[in-house]
Amino acid sequence: MDWLIWLGAAVSLVGLVGLVWCIVIVVRAKRQNLSDDELRDRVRRVIPLNMGALLLSVFGLIIVVFGIVLG
């Protein structure tokens, strides 16, 4: 079941990269000195991506745990 552990680690890593990407998007938006409404709109657009990346990371960790338990 080593392949399951590595697969889960890869999925979790992709989710982590997605989370970092969301952070970079929001930091760039804050540095642009936008109005409150524009900043809220940009953050609102990033929230689904952030939640999807978090979910992907959690699924990857679940796969790792299954690989450890089954191995």
HUBELPE-V16606 format. One record per backbone hydrogen bond with DSSP energy under -0.5 kcal/mol. CO is the residue of the C=O (numbers start at 0). NH is the residue of the N-H. E is the energy in kcal/mol with one decimal. If there is no record, write none. Layout:
BEGIN
<<CO & NH & E> <CO & NH & E>>
END
This chain:
BEGIN
<<0 & 4 & -1.4> <1 & 5 & -2.3> <2 & 6 & -2.4> <3 & 7 & -2.3> <4 & 8 & -2.2> <5 & 9 & -2.2> <6 & 10 & -2.4> <7 & 11 & -2.5> <8 & 12 & -2.1> <9 & 13 & -2.1> <10 & 14 & -2.0> <11 & 15 & -2.2> <12 & 16 & -2.4> <13 & 17 & -2.0> <14 & 18 & -2.0> <15 & 19 & -2.3> <16 & 20 & -2.2> <17 & 21 & -2.0> <18 & 22 & -2.0> <19 & 23 & -2.3> <20 & 24 & -2.2> <21 & 25 & -2.1> <22 & 26 & -2.5> <23 & 27 & -2.3> <24 & 28 & -1.9> <25 & 29 & -2.2> <26 & 30 & -1.8> <27 & 31 & -0.7> <28 & 31 & -0.6> <28 & 33 & -0.7> <29 & 32 & -1.1> <34 & 38 & -2.6> <35 & 39 & -2.5> <36 & 40 & -2.1> <37 & 41 & -2.1> <38 & 42 & -2.5> <39 & 43 & -2.7> <40 & 44 & -1.7> <41 & 45 & -1.1> <42 & 46 & -1.5> <43 & 47 & -0.6> <45 & 49 & -2.7> <46 & 50 & -2.7> <47 & 51 & -2.3> <48 & 52 & -2.4> <49 & 53 & -2.3> <50 & 54 & -2.5> <51 & 55 & -2.3> <52 & 56 & -2.2> <53 & 57 & -2.2> <54 & 58 & -2.6> <55 & 59 & -2.0> <56 & 60 & -2.0> <57 & 61 & -2.3> <58 & 62 & -2.3> <59 & 63 & -2.0> <60 & 64 & -2.2> <61 & 65 & -2.5> <62 & 66 & -2.4> <63 & 67 & -2.2> <64 & 68 & -2.7> <65 & 69 & -2.8> <66 & 70 & -1.2>>
END
